[in-house]
Amino acid sequence: MNSLFVEGKQNTPTVTFSECGVLSISGRSIPEHPIKFYKPLEDWLNNFLATSPIKVYLKVQLDYLNTHSTECMLSIFKLLEAYSKSSKADVSILWNFEDDDEDMQSLGNDLKTLISIPFKIEEVG
């Protein structure tokens, strides 16, 4: 299985999904067609989880995401949650937000309540 890398653009985040289980989404997520952007990420993740990894770590650091991107992000979180429940894997999410970005901090807190896997929220400088 190959890693997935998507270079970030003005409206889409940088995505680095490694076959070693370290996943990263960073930047800004306001694509014109969020489902079209996020579908290949979900497909890669489904294929990766089918290999039964023992550890999956997702780091998210976005400065903004729109409502549809938030729904797509939650879908990725739900995939990880389902995998965590069906396996003995160590699955966790780190949600980073910039200093004083209360909106992204609040969104992280809201998303954390919707899933039941380790979800850490951390301010970065």
N, C-alpha and C positions, 0 to 999 in steps of 0.2 A: 504494500500500500504506500502510495506517495503522499507527501505533505501537500497541503493546499495553501497557496499564497495568492492573495488578491491585493493588488496595490491600491491604496486609498486615493480617492479623487476628491474634488470639492464637496460632493454630496454623498460619498460612500466611504465607509471605513476601511482601514487596512485590516486584512484578515490573515493570520498565520495560524494554521492548524497543523501541528506536527504529529507524526505517527507515534511519537514517544508519549503522547497524551497531554502535551502542553498546548493549549489553545489560547489565542489572543484576538480580540476585536478592539480596535482603537481608532479614534478620530471623530468623524461626524457622520451620522446616519440619517440622511433625508433623501434617499433615492426616489426618483420619479415612480419607479415600479418596485416597491420593497419586496414583494413576493418573488419577483424575477431575480432580484439580487440575493435574497436569503435562501432560496430553494437549493442552489448548488452546495451551500454550506450545510444545510440539513441533510442532503444526500450524502455528502462526504462523512458527516458525523454518524449517520446511520450505518454506513459501510465500515467506519472505524469501530464503532461499538460492537459490530458483529464479529470483530476479531478478539473480543473479550479482554480488553485492556484491564490491568489491575489498578491503574491510577489515571484519573482524568482531572485536569486542572484548567479551568477557564478563567482568564483574566479579561475583564471588560473595562476599558477606559474611554468613554465617549464624552465629548463636550456638549453634544446635543443629539437627540434622536426624536423623530416625530412619532405620532401615535401608531401609524402602521408599522414602523420599524420596531416600536416597543412590543407590539403583538408578535412580530417575527422573533424577536429576542426571547420573549417568554416561551415561544414554541421550542426554541433551542434549549432553554432551561428545563422545560418539561421532558424533553428527550433525555437529558442528563439525569433528571430525577427518576424517570422510569427505569433507566439502566441501573442506577444506584440501588433501587428497590429490588431489581431482579438478579443482582449479582452481589458479590462481596467486595466490589471495587471501592476504592477510595475516590470519591467524586466531590469536588468542591468548586465554588465560584468566588472570585475576588472582584468586587465592584469598586473601582477607583473613581474618585471625582476630584476636580481641581479645588484649590483653596477657595472658600467662600461661595462655591457653586451649590447653593441650597436646593435648587431645582433637581440637579442630578443626585444629590444626596437623598432627597426625598423620594425620587423615583426608585433609587436603589433600595430604600427601606420598604417601599410599597411592593416591589418585586420580590423581596426577601420573604414577605408574608405569604406569597402565593406558592412557594415551593418548600419542600422539606428535606433539603440537603444543606450541608454547611455552606453558608453564604456570608462572606465577610465584606464589610463596607469600610473603605479606608480613604482618608483625605490625602492627597499628594500635593506637593509644592510645586 
